[in-house]
């Protein structure tokens, strides 16, 4: 199903006349032409602020932002009113931690996991200064979550459980419904970091029954600087916003407190990133049109092929679950005797774009004892040829082996 | 730039057969460390000097092949030199000439890190 032709960046050739081999979508995805045009259309045809002004451009901008909300809502099977715009997943998780912190007392517990991105660790760790205990569910050596340990750590003092739907390093797809059920059984709220899952697989917040779920626009073929969180309507109705300002109030007096607008607007202080939101709506529509089932099947086929080829490379070790049924299109690996910086140098020379390092998940690297890795990640525009180029380049990189 | 131009036979030879003693050599008299900000490269360098002459160089190198090879080239150069000459040997250009590698500008810090460790040691830290 490779959709390269929809992505102008990928239509270029590199300085040696080779097709672009972009395998860093886990960091940020490419944008289809439709997303860029949607943003351009706003800036060139109806650039105005939303919700405030009563002239046609503003009305059109408002309708476009609310239309985007409906598209993003459809993508995750939510009601539009339960989608809140943010600056991205990091922004969303920080806001959620701030908002939920008001409901936590000293001695309460937050449970997360050792496979989290720093963005789903640090906002919760900060609560420890207020006496909130943070516990971390362990992983098995194969990179799957230790569900028994998770369940044991979710005590009846646990108020919030925050976990990633898909690991950005291991590709591990966590059983979100099961984890949410464990949280609910203990009376805790479940926050899902879906930055790596919403762009790549069907995500249904109703079926998952999560309380909150966050994702980033730029990983789901949309613009940078925008993202969203989903919140169950009953939570959004009672939570206080983390930030206050224009756009979220119905009445303000000097005596205070303000009368807030209903959700989701009460959580969106200030002018939203209008162009980016419109672009994100277009990206959601693009994903819906392709079909998330088909996207998942496509990436699964790529990762299955890559896993098979990588297994045949001596000295190459792939992190994460060996079964492609339990992992997304993420391939983090080490090459024996060749530091990741040098693996990257060989890949770069062959026109392959990947990332190396700890991938903002330092505790995970330490727990698994793998240190820095080279990471290739796939999306709708990648194909088997990209995987074969990667495999060939890694084979050549492995020839640099230096005995430790 | 091609990978072959960077990973020259000389660079790989230095990385595979380092001219330094692995770890701290007995009786070391000078020790210095240096790291590359924003990257994993870190070098701990040890010098054994007798009567003002360098008789052995030890190192613990964590990092890429370029950093490993440059540390080896530096160690090979230092042996037999007067301690007073050592600082001049740490120049990246001199190390590059030995490893015969075309190193991109973004990775020159990897070439320099062993020399920085030596200079730190000569300064007394």
Interface residues (C-beta under 8 A of the other chain):
Chain A: X338 X339 X341 X342 X345 X346 X349 X350 X372 X396 X397 X400 X402 X403
Chain B: X1 X2 X3 X6 X7 X12 X15 X16 X39 X40 X63 X64 X65 X66 X68 X107 X110
